[in-house]
Amino acid sequence: MPLPRPPYLPGNYYHFYNRGRSRLSIFHDEQDFMTALRKMNEYVKKFSFAMIAYCLEPNHYHFLTRQDGEPEARLLPQRVFNGYSKIYNNRYKHAGTIFEGEYRVKLVDSDRYLSHLCRYIHANPVKDGFVQHPEDWPYSNYRDWIGLRNGVLLDRPFIQQRFATPEAYKSYVAHYLRHRQLPVAVEKFLAELME
Protein backbone atom coordinates (compact mmCIF):
# COMPACT_ATOMS: atom_id res chain seq x y z
CA MET A 1 0.00 0.00 0.00
CA PRO A 2 1.47 3.40 -0.96
CA LEU A 3 2.47 5.77 1.81
CA PRO A 4 0.09 8.71 2.35
CA ARG A 5 1.35 11.89 0.74
CA PRO A 6 0.66 15.45 1.81
CA PRO A 7 -0.70 18.06 -0.60
CA TYR A 8 2.14 19.75 -2.48
CA LEU A 9 1.53 23.48 -2.51
CA PRO A 10 3.69 26.60 -2.95
CA GLY A 11 5.01 27.90 0.36
CA ASN A 12 4.82 24.54 2.14
CA TYR A 13 7.81 22.89 3.83
CA TYR A 14 8.50 19.17 3.45
CA HIS A 15 10.83 16.80 5.28
CA PHE A 16 11.97 13.97 3.00
CA TYR A 17 13.93 11.00 4.29
CA ASN A 18 14.81 7.42 3.47
CA ARG A 19 17.41 4.79 4.24
CA GLY A 20 19.21 2.00 2.49
CA ARG A 21 17.49 -1.36 2.09
CA SER A 22 18.47 -3.65 4.98
CA ARG A 23 20.68 -0.82 6.28
CA LEU A 24 22.67 -0.94 3.03
CA SER A 25 25.19 1.87 2.67
CA ILE A 26 23.87 4.10 -0.09
CA PHE A 27 26.90 6.42 0.02
CA HIS A 28 30.30 4.72 0.20
CA ASP A 29 32.72 7.55 -0.46
CA GLU A 30 33.03 11.22 -1.32
CA GLN A 31 32.21 10.56 -4.97
CA ASP A 32 28.83 9.07 -3.99
CA PHE A 33 27.97 11.94 -1.65
CA MET A 34 29.00 14.54 -4.22
CA THR A 35 27.02 12.83 -6.99
CA ALA A 36 23.84 13.07 -4.90
CA LEU A 37 24.54 16.68 -3.89
CA ARG A 38 25.17 17.74 -7.51
CA LYS A 39 21.87 16.17 -8.52
CA MET A 40 20.13 17.89 -5.61
CA ASN A 41 21.56 21.25 -6.66
CA GLU A 42 20.50 20.65 -10.27
CA TYR A 43 16.86 19.93 -9.38
CA VAL A 44 16.55 22.59 -6.67
CA LYS A 45 17.47 25.15 -9.35
CA LYS A 46 15.40 23.55 -12.10
CA PHE A 47 12.18 23.42 -10.07
CA SER A 48 12.69 26.52 -7.88
CA PHE A 49 12.74 24.77 -4.52
CA ALA A 50 14.39 26.28 -1.46
CA MET A 51 16.75 23.89 0.32
CA ILE A 52 16.54 24.60 4.02
CA ALA A 53 18.50 21.79 5.73
CA TYR A 54 19.99 18.55 4.51
CA CYS A 55 22.21 15.76 5.76
CA LEU A 56 23.43 12.73 3.86
CA GLU A 57 24.84 9.85 5.92
CA PRO A 58 26.19 6.51 4.70
CA ASN A 59 22.87 4.67 5.00
CA HIS A 60 20.20 7.39 5.04
CA TYR A 61 19.34 10.96 4.17
CA HIS A 62 17.19 13.81 5.44
CA PHE A 63 16.32 17.03 3.74
CA LEU A 64 13.93 19.86 4.44
CA THR A 65 12.78 21.88 1.46
CA ARG A 66 10.21 24.52 0.62
CA GLN A 67 8.16 24.41 -2.55
CA ASP A 68 8.32 27.92 -3.98
CA GLY A 69 6.46 27.41 -7.26
CA GLU A 70 4.04 25.08 -9.01
CA PRO A 71 6.42 22.12 -9.57
CA GLU A 72 5.63 19.76 -6.70
CA ALA A 73 8.31 19.17 -4.05
CA ARG A 74 7.93 15.40 -4.55
CA LEU A 75 9.91 15.81 -7.77
CA LEU A 76 13.06 16.50 -5.77
CA PRO A 77 13.54 13.09 -4.11
CA GLN A 78 12.15 11.30 -7.17
CA ARG A 79 14.55 12.90 -9.65
CA VAL A 80 17.60 13.02 -7.36
CA PHE A 81 17.42 9.48 -6.07
CA ASN A 82 16.08 7.74 -9.17
CA GLY A 83 19.08 9.15 -11.03
CA TYR A 84 21.42 8.44 -8.14
CA SER A 85 20.21 4.80 -7.90
CA LYS A 86 21.06 4.20 -11.55
CA ILE A 87 24.55 5.62 -11.06
CA TYR A 88 25.00 3.59 -7.85
CA ASN A 89 23.87 0.33 -9.48
CA ASN A 90 26.19 0.89 -12.42
CA ARG A 91 29.17 1.86 -10.27
CA TYR A 92 28.81 -1.01 -7.79
CA LYS A 93 27.36 -3.62 -10.17
CA HIS A 94 24.31 -3.80 -7.95
CA ALA A 95 20.85 -4.87 -9.11
CA GLY A 96 17.52 -3.69 -7.77
CA THR A 97 16.52 -1.03 -5.33
CA ILE A 98 19.01 0.45 -2.91
CA PHE A 99 16.33 2.03 -0.71
CA GLU A 100 14.08 0.52 1.95
CA GLY A 101 11.04 1.56 -0.02
CA GLU A 102 9.54 4.78 -1.28
CA TYR A 103 10.89 7.94 0.28
CA ARG A 104 8.97 9.20 3.27
CA VAL A 105 7.68 12.74 3.53
CA LYS A 106 6.07 14.88 6.18
CA LEU A 107 4.48 18.26 5.69
CA VAL A 108 6.00 20.59 8.29
CA ASP A 109 3.19 22.99 8.99
CA SER A 110 4.40 24.58 12.22
CA ASP A 111 7.05 27.26 12.43
CA ARG A 112 8.13 25.79 15.75
CA TYR A 113 8.87 22.43 14.16
CA LEU A 114 10.87 24.03 11.36
CA SER A 115 13.64 25.28 13.63
CA HIS A 116 13.74 22.09 15.70
CA LEU A 117 13.82 19.95 12.58
CA CYS A 118 16.78 21.91 11.19
CA ARG A 119 18.88 21.24 14.27
CA TYR A 120 17.73 17.62 14.40
CA ILE A 121 18.91 17.14 10.80
CA HIS A 122 22.22 18.93 11.38
CA ALA A 123 22.90 17.05 14.64
CA ASN A 124 22.43 13.61 13.04
CA PRO A 125 26.11 12.88 12.25
CA VAL A 126 27.04 13.59 15.87
CA LYS A 127 24.12 11.56 17.26
CA ASP A 128 25.06 8.67 14.98
CA GLY A 129 28.73 8.77 16.03
CA PHE A 130 30.35 9.83 12.76
CA VAL A 131 31.85 13.06 14.10
CA GLN A 132 32.16 14.92 17.39
CA HIS A 133 30.90 18.27 16.09
CA PRO A 134 28.30 18.94 13.38
CA GLU A 135 30.70 21.22 11.48
CA ASP A 136 33.03 18.23 11.00
CA TRP A 137 30.49 16.50 8.72
CA PRO A 138 30.89 17.81 5.15
CA TYR A 139 27.70 16.26 3.74
CA SER A 140 25.17 18.56 5.38
CA ASN A 141 24.62 22.27 5.01
CA TYR A 142 25.38 22.99 8.67
CA ARG A 143 28.75 24.54 7.70
CA ASP A 144 26.90 26.88 5.35
CA TRP A 145 24.41 27.81 8.07
CA ILE A 146 27.22 28.91 10.41
CA GLY A 147 29.35 30.67 7.78
CA LEU A 148 32.20 28.15 7.47
CA ARG A 149 31.39 27.42 3.84
CA ASN A 150 29.67 29.41 1.12
CA GLY A 151 27.47 26.69 -0.36
CA VAL A 152 24.46 27.18 -2.58
CA LEU A 153 22.12 24.56 -1.13
CA LEU A 154 20.50 26.74 1.52
CA ASP A 155 18.07 29.60 1.95
CA ARG A 156 19.94 32.44 3.66
CA PRO A 157 16.84 34.63 4.25
CA PHE A 158 15.17 31.68 6.04
CA ILE A 159 18.17 31.39 8.39
CA GLN A 160 18.43 35.14 9.02
CA GLN A 161 14.73 35.36 9.92
CA ARG A 162 15.15 32.74 12.65
CA PHE A 163 18.67 33.26 14.00
CA ALA A 164 20.31 36.65 14.48
CA THR A 165 23.83 35.28 14.01
CA PRO A 166 25.59 32.05 13.06
CA GLU A 167 26.65 31.83 16.72
CA ALA A 168 23.00 31.81 17.78
CA TYR A 169 22.32 28.78 15.60
CA LYS A 170 25.51 27.02 16.76
CA SER A 171 24.36 27.51 20.33
CA TYR A 172 20.88 26.20 19.49
CA VAL A 173 22.30 23.01 17.97
CA ALA A 174 24.87 22.61 20.77
CA HIS A 175 22.12 22.81 23.40
CA TYR A 176 20.29 19.93 21.74
CA LEU A 177 23.47 17.87 21.47
CA ARG A 178 24.33 18.47 25.14
CA HIS A 179 20.90 17.56 26.42
CA ARG A 180 19.59 15.35 23.59
CA GLN A 181 16.19 16.77 24.35
CA LEU A 182 13.63 18.36 22.17
CA PRO A 183 10.23 19.55 23.37
CA VAL A 184 7.93 16.54 23.91
CA ALA A 185 5.66 17.42 20.98
CA VAL A 186 8.68 17.70 18.67
CA GLU A 187 10.15 14.39 19.92
CA LYS A 188 6.82 12.69 19.16
CA PHE A 189 6.67 14.28 15.72
CA LEU A 190 10.23 13.17 14.87
CA ALA A 191 9.67 9.66 16.28
CA GLU A 192 6.69 9.31 13.93
CA LEU A 193 8.88 10.38 11.03
CA MET A 194 11.25 7.48 11.58
CA GLU A 195 8.61 4.75 12.04
C-alpha positions in Angstrom: 0.0 0.0 0.0 1.5 3.4 -1.0 2.5 5.8 1.8 0.1 8.7 2.4 1.3 11.9 0.7 0.7 15.4 1.8 -0.7 18.1 -0.6 2.1 19.7 -2.5 1.5 23.5 -2.5 3.7 26.6 -3.0 5.0 27.9 0.4 4.8 24.5 2.1 7.8 22.9 3.8 8.5 19.2 3.4 10.8 16.8 5.3 12.0 14.0 3.0 13.9 11.0 4.3 14.8 7.4 3.5 17.4 4.8 4.2 19.2 2.0 2.5 17.5 -1.4 2.1 18.5 -3.7 5.0 20.7 -0.8 6.3 22.7 -0.9 3.0 25.2 1.9 2.7 23.9 4.1 -0.1 26.9 6.4 0.0 30.3 4.7 0.2 32.7 7.6 -0.5 33.0 11.2 -1.3 32.2 10.6 -5.0 28.8 9.1 -4.0 28.0 11.9 -1.6 29.0 14.5 -4.2 27.0 12.8 -7.0 23.8 13.1 -4.9 24.5 16.7 -3.9 25.2 17.7 -7.5 21.9 16.2 -8.5 20.1 17.9 -5.6 21.6 21.2 -6.7 20.5 20.6 -10.3 16.9 19.9 -9.4 16.6 22.6 -6.7 17.5 25.1 -9.3 15.4 23.5 -12.1 12.2 23.4 -10.1 12.7 26.5 -7.9 12.7 24.8 -4.5 14.4 26.3 -1.5 16.7 23.9 0.3 16.5 24.6 4.0 18.5 21.8 5.7 20.0 18.5 4.5 22.2 15.8 5.8 23.4 12.7 3.9 24.8 9.8 5.9 26.2 6.5 4.7 22.9 4.7 5.0 20.2 7.4 5.0 19.3 11.0 4.2 17.2 13.8 5.4 16.3 17.0 3.7 13.9 19.9 4.4 12.8 21.9 1.5 10.2 24.5 0.6 8.2 24.4 -2.6 8.3 27.9 -4.0 6.5 27.4 -7.3 4.0 25.1 -9.0 6.4 22.1 -9.6 5.6 19.8 -6.7 8.3 19.2 -4.1 7.9 15.4 -4.5 9.9 15.8 -7.8 13.1 16.5 -5.8 13.5 13.1 -4.1 12.1 11.3 -7.2 14.6 12.9 -9.6 17.6 13.0 -7.4 17.4 9.5 -6.1 16.1 7.7 -9.2 19.1 9.2 -11.0 21.4 8.4 -8.1 20.2 4.8 -7.9 21.1 4.2 -11.5 24.6 5.6 -11.1 25.0 3.6 -7.9 23.9 0.3 -9.5 26.2 0.9 -12.4 29.2 1.9 -10.3 28.8 -1.0 -7.8 27.4 -3.6 -10.2 24.3 -3.8 -7.9 20.9 -4.9 -9.1 17.5 -3.7 -7.8 16.5 -1.0 -5.3 19.0 0.4 -2.9 16.3 2.0 -0.7 14.1 0.5 1.9 11.0 1.6 0.0 9.5 4.8 -1.3 10.9 7.9 0.3 9.0 9.2 3.3 7.7 12.7 3.5 6.1 14.9 6.2 4.5 18.3 5.7 6.0 20.6 8.3 3.2 23.0 9.0 4.4 24.6 12.2 7.1 27.3 12.4 8.1 25.8 15.8 8.9 22.4 14.2 10.9 24.0 11.4 13.6 25.3 13.6 13.7 22.1 15.7 13.8 20.0 12.6 16.8 21.9 11.2 18.9 21.2 14.3 17.7 17.6 14.4 18.9 17.1 10.8 22.2 18.9 11.4 22.9 17.0 14.6 22.4 13.6 13.0 26.1 12.9 12.2 27.0 13.6 15.9 24.1 11.6 17.3 25.1 8.7 15.0 28.7 8.8 16.0 30.4 9.8 12.8 31.8 13.1 14.1 32.2 14.9 17.4 30.9 18.3 16.1 28.3 18.9 13.4 30.7 21.2 11.5 33.0 18.2 11.0 30.5 16.5 8.7 30.9 17.8 5.2 27.7 16.3 3.7 25.2 18.6 5.4 24.6 22.3 5.0 25.4 23.0 8.7 28.7 24.5 7.7 26.9 26.9 5.4 24.4 27.8 8.1 27.2 28.9 10.4 29.3 30.7 7.8 32.2 28.2 7.5 31.4 27.4 3.8 29.7 29.4 1.1 27.5 26.7 -0.4 24.5 27.2 -2.6 22.1 24.6 -1.1 20.5 26.7 1.5 18.1 29.6 1.9 19.9 32.4 3.7 16.8 34.6 4.3 15.2 31.7 6.0 18.2 31.4 8.4 18.4 35.1 9.0 14.7 35.4 9.9 15.2 32.7 12.7 18.7 33.3 14.0 20.3 36.7 14.5 23.8 35.3 14.0 25.6 32.1 13.1 26.7 31.8 16.7 23.0 31.8 17.8 22.3 28.8 15.6 25.5 27.0 16.8 24.4 27.5 20.3 20.9 26.2 19.5 22.3 23.0 18.0 24.9 22.6 20.8 22.1 22.8 23.4 20.3 19.9 21.7 23.5 17.9 21.5 24.3 18.5 25.1 20.9 17.6 26.4 19.6 15.4 23.6 16.2 16.8 24.4 13.6 18.4 22.2 10.2 19.5 23.4 7.9 16.5 23.9 5.7 17.4 21.0 8.7 17.7 18.7 10.1 14.4 19.9 6.8 12.7 19.2 6.7 14.3 15.7 10.2 13.2 14.9 9.7 9.7 16.3 6.7 9.3 13.9 8.9 10.4 11.0 11.3 7.5 11.6 8.6 4.7 12.0 
